[in-house]
């Protein structure tokens, strides 16, 4: 159902009523890609997927123009936790998430790296790397995408250097680890994107530390708070402190035309996702629209 040079754009969709419902909801507003949770993201444990659930999800996706489907890991997972019990539960929960993705043929799992809380950042970085290394060693398929973070509290992943350190520690699994670049988080962490000069500078800095080819997914979110606030609060596209120009630059950047882009903007009204998607489409240049055959 997909075509060459298809724009891979969508939003995070609810799985209420069944995993396949997220696909149907996404298609109804024009998504060609989407993100979902494969389970309740506020619980440690979930029921195992049945063969019927898996088959229905795959059948539904096959008949709809949604590719890829991306999963986001539970917010409870903290691979940097100094609490032994929480750390063990986090590792097991991520293992389960990877298994669910594998069963559903979901290629990417987005993960917030974690927070060492009372320990220092270096301890946290090494604990995350240690946990991820063991999980990647024992699993085979799904790629983990470490998400850029806003830098709230002691969270890890708000600097390109921290993410580069983790990727270097996991270099034995280069094909299984990448980056999810969240525009709100990056901006809140202090990396500007608002005009051609600052956008170019930030992308060059990312290239220098990590490499743009490590970006497999963009989360497109405006920010309720100012540059460098370290506050993670998403806003509708063009209504926050980032503004429209950053999204125009990103959507028309030839380096990222084939990279999937997902909205995580507020869902205050039933048509919010559709309105944000429509706005993004209107930012595409004539050249970019021709590339996608629009």
C-alpha positions as CSV (number, residue, x, y, z in Angstrom):
1,X,0.0,0.0,0.0
2,X,3.0,2.3,0.1
3,X,4.7,4.0,-2.8
4,X,8.2,5.2,-3.5
5,X,9.1,8.6,-1.9
6,X,5.9,8.5,0.2
7,X,5.7,11.1,2.9
8,X,6.1,9.2,6.2
9,X,4.1,11.5,8.6
10,X,1.6,10.8,11.3
11,X,0.8,11.1,15.0
12,X,0.6,9.1,18.2
13,X,-2.6,7.2,18.2
14,X,-4.7,5.6,21.0
15,X,-5.0,1.8,21.2
16,X,-8.3,2.0,23.1
17,X,-10.5,-0.9,21.9
18,X,-7.6,-2.8,20.4
19,X,-4.2,-2.3,18.8
20,X,-5.6,-2.3,15.3
21,X,-7.9,0.7,16.3
22,X,-4.8,2.9,16.3
23,X,-4.2,2.0,12.7
24,X,-7.8,2.8,11.8
25,X,-7.7,6.1,13.7
26,X,-4.5,7.1,12.0
27,X,-5.7,6.3,8.5
28,X,-8.9,8.3,9.1
29,X,-6.9,11.6,9.5
30,X,-4.4,10.9,6.7
31,X,-1.5,9.4,8.6
32,X,1.0,7.4,6.6
33,X,2.9,6.4,9.7
34,X,2.0,6.4,13.4
35,X,3.2,5.8,16.9
36,X,1.5,3.8,19.6
37,X,1.9,2.1,22.9
38,X,1.6,-1.7,22.7
39,X,0.3,-1.8,26.2
40,X,-0.9,0.5,29.1
41,X,2.1,2.9,29.4
42,X,1.4,3.6,33.1
43,X,1.6,-0.1,34.3
44,X,4.6,-2.4,34.7
45,X,2.8,-5.5,33.6
46,X,0.3,-6.3,30.8
47,X,-1.5,-9.3,29.4
48,X,0.4,-11.3,26.8
49,X,-0.7,-10.7,23.2
50,X,-2.8,-13.5,21.8
51,X,-2.3,-15.0,18.4
52,X,-5.6,-13.5,17.3
53,X,-4.6,-10.0,18.5
54,X,-1.3,-10.2,16.6
55,X,-3.0,-11.6,13.4
56,X,-5.7,-8.8,13.5
57,X,-3.1,-6.1,13.9
58,X,-0.9,-7.4,11.0
59,X,-4.0,-7.9,8.7
60,X,-5.2,-4.4,9.4
61,X,-1.8,-2.8,8.7
62,X,-1.5,-4.8,5.5
63,X,-4.7,-3.2,4.2
64,X,-3.9,0.3,5.2
65,X,-1.3,2.9,4.0
66,X,0.5,3.0,7.4
67,X,4.2,2.3,7.3
68,X,6.0,2.3,9.6
69,X,4.3,1.7,12.9
70,X,6.5,2.8,15.8
71,X,6.1,1.9,19.4
72,X,6.9,4.1,22.4
73,X,8.1,2.4,25.6
74,X,6.4,2.9,28.9
75,X,7.2,6.1,30.8
76,X,7.8,3.9,34.0
77,X,11.0,2.4,32.6
78,X,14.1,4.0,34.0
79,X,17.3,2.1,33.0
80,X,19.4,4.5,35.1
81,X,17.5,4.0,38.4
82,X,19.8,3.5,41.4
83,X,16.9,1.6,43.1
84,X,17.7,-2.0,42.5
85,X,14.0,-3.1,42.4
86,X,13.0,-0.4,39.9
87,X,16.1,-1.1,37.8
88,X,15.2,-4.8,37.5
89,X,11.6,-4.0,36.8
90,X,12.7,-1.5,34.1
91,X,14.9,-4.1,32.4
92,X,12.1,-6.7,32.4
93,X,9.6,-4.2,31.2
94,X,11.8,-3.1,28.3
95,X,12.4,-6.8,27.5
96,X,8.7,-7.3,27.3
97,X,8.3,-4.2,25.1
98,X,10.9,-5.5,22.7
99,X,9.2,-8.9,22.5
100,X,5.8,-7.3,21.8
101,X,7.3,-5.2,19.0
102,X,9.0,-8.3,17.6
103,X,5.7,-10.2,17.5
104,X,3.9,-7.3,15.9
105,X,6.7,-6.6,13.4
106,X,7.2,-3.1,14.7
107,X,10.7,-2.0,13.6
108,X,11.3,0.8,16.2
109,X,10.8,1.3,19.9
110,X,11.3,4.8,21.3
111,X,12.9,5.0,24.7
112,X,13.5,7.8,27.3
113,X,17.1,6.9,28.4
114,X,16.5,7.4,32.1
115,X,17.4,9.4,35.2
116,X,20.0,8.4,37.9
117,X,18.1,10.5,40.4
118,X,20.5,10.7,43.4
119,X,23.5,9.4,41.5
120,X,25.7,11.4,39.1
121,X,25.2,11.5,35.4
122,X,28.2,9.4,34.6
123,X,26.9,6.6,36.8
124,X,23.6,6.9,35.1
125,X,25.1,6.8,31.6
126,X,27.0,3.6,32.4
127,X,24.0,1.9,34.0
128,X,21.9,2.7,30.9
129,X,24.6,1.4,28.6
130,X,25.0,-1.8,30.7
131,X,21.3,-2.5,30.7
132,X,20.8,-1.8,27.0
133,X,23.8,-3.9,26.0
134,X,22.5,-7.0,27.8
135,X,19.0,-6.5,26.3
136,X,20.3,-6.0,22.8
137,X,22.5,-9.1,23.2
138,X,19.5,-11.3,24.0
139,X,17.0,-9.9,21.5
140,X,17.2,-9.9,17.7
141,X,14.8,-7.6,15.8
142,X,13.5,-4.2,17.0
143,X,15.7,-1.2,16.9
144,X,15.8,1.0,20.1
145,X,15.6,4.8,19.4
146,X,17.0,6.8,22.3
147,X,14.9,10.0,22.5
148,X,16.5,13.4,22.9
149,X,15.4,14.8,26.2
150,X,14.5,18.3,27.6
151,X,16.8,18.0,30.6
152,X,14.2,18.1,33.4
153,X,15.7,17.0,36.7
154,X,18.6,14.5,36.3
155,X,17.3,13.0,33.1
156,X,19.9,11.8,30.6
157,X,19.8,12.5,26.9
158,X,19.4,16.3,26.8
159,X,22.9,16.8,25.3
160,X,24.2,15.4,22.1
161,X,27.4,14.4,24.0
162,X,25.4,12.1,26.3
163,X,23.6,10.4,23.5
164,X,26.9,10.0,21.6
165,X,28.4,8.4,24.7
166,X,25.6,5.8,24.8
167,X,25.8,5.0,21.1
168,X,29.6,4.5,21.4
169,X,29.1,2.1,24.3
170,X,26.6,0.2,22.2
171,X,28.7,0.2,19.0
172,X,28.5,-3.6,18.8
173,X,24.8,-3.1,17.9
174,X,25.0,-0.2,15.5
175,X,22.0,-1.5,13.5
176,X,19.8,-1.9,16.6
177,X,20.3,1.6,18.2
178,X,19.4,5.0,16.9
179,X,18.0,8.4,17.8
180,X,14.5,9.9,18.0
181,X,15.0,13.7,17.6
182,X,12.2,15.5,19.5
183,X,12.0,19.1,18.5
184,X,10.4,20.3,21.7
185,X,12.9,18.5,23.8
186,X,15.9,19.6,21.8
187,X,14.7,23.2,22.0
188,X,14.0,23.0,25.7
189,X,17.5,21.6,26.2
190,X,19.0,24.7,24.6
191,X,19.5,23.8,20.9
192,X,17.8,26.5,18.8
193,X,16.0,25.7,15.5
194,X,14.0,28.8,14.9
195,X,15.7,30.2,11.8
196,X,18.0,29.0,9.1
197,X,21.2,30.0,11.0
198,X,20.3,28.4,14.3
199,X,18.8,25.3,12.6
200,X,21.9,24.8,10.5
201,X,24.1,25.2,13.6
202,X,22.1,22.7,15.7
203,X,22.1,20.1,12.9
204,X,25.8,20.6,12.4
205,X,26.4,20.1,16.1
206,X,24.3,16.9,16.0
207,X,26.3,15.7,13.0
208,X,29.6,16.4,14.7
209,X,28.8,14.5,17.9
210,X,26.5,11.7,16.7
211,X,25.9,11.8,13.0
212,X,22.6,12.7,11.2
213,X,22.3,9.2,9.9
214,X,21.6,8.0,13.4
215,X,18.2,9.9,13.3
216,X,15.5,7.3,12.4
217,X,12.5,9.3,13.7
218,X,11.5,12.9,14.4
219,X,8.9,13.9,17.0
220,X,7.4,17.1,15.8
221,X,6.3,19.2,18.7
222,X,6.3,22.9,19.4
223,X,7.3,24.0,23.0
224,X,5.2,25.8,25.6
225,X,8.4,27.1,27.2
226,X,11.4,29.1,26.1
227,X,14.7,28.0,24.7
228,X,16.9,26.3,27.3
229,X,14.0,26.1,29.9
230,X,14.6,22.3,30.4
231,X,10.8,22.0,30.7
232,X,9.1,19.3,28.7
233,X,5.7,20.7,27.7
234,X,4.5,20.2,24.1
235,X,2.5,22.7,22.2
236,X,0.6,22.7,18.9
237,X,2.7,23.4,15.8
238,X,3.3,27.1,15.4
239,X,1.6,28.0,18.6
240,X,4.7,27.7,20.9
241,X,8.1,29.2,21.4
242,X,9.7,27.4,18.5
243,X,7.4,28.7,15.8
244,X,6.6,27.6,12.2
245,X,9.9,28.3,10.5
246,X,11.7,25.5,12.3
247,X,9.2,23.0,11.1
248,X,9.3,24.4,7.5
249,X,13.1,24.0,7.5
250,X,12.9,20.5,8.9
251,X,10.2,19.2,6.6
252,X,12.0,20.5,3.5
253,X,15.5,19.4,4.5
254,X,16.5,17.0,1.8
255,X,18.5,15.0,4.3
256,X,15.3,14.0,6.1
257,X,12.8,13.5,3.4
258,X,12.6,9.8,3.9
259,X,12.7,10.0,7.8
260,X,9.5,9.3,9.6
261,X,7.9,12.2,11.4
262,X,5.4,11.8,14.2
263,X,3.3,14.4,16.1
264,X,3.0,14.3,19.9
265,X,1.1,17.5,20.2
266,X,-1.7,18.1,22.7
267,X,-5.0,16.3,22.1
268,X,-7.4,18.8,23.6
269,X,-10.0,18.4,20.8
270,X,-10.9,15.6,18.5
271,X,-9.6,17.4,15.4
272,X,-6.2,18.6,16.9
273,X,-4.1,15.9,15.2
274,X,-5.8,16.6,11.8
275,X,-5.2,20.3,12.2
276,X,-1.6,19.9,13.1
277,X,-1.0,17.5,10.2
278,X,-2.7,19.8,7.8
279,X,-0.5,22.7,8.9
280,X,2.6,20.6,8.4
281,X,1.5,19.7,4.9
282,X,1.1,23.3,4.1
283,X,4.7,24.0,5.0
284,X,6.0,21.7,2.3
285,X,7.7,23.6,-0.6
286,X,6.7,22.9,-4.2
287,X,10.0,21.0,-4.7
288,X,9.3,18.8,-1.6
289,X,5.7,18.2,-2.7
290,X,6.9,17.1,-6.1
291,X,9.3,14.7,-4.4
292,X,6.4,13.1,-2.6
293,X,4.1,13.2,-5.6
294,X,1.7,15.4,-3.9
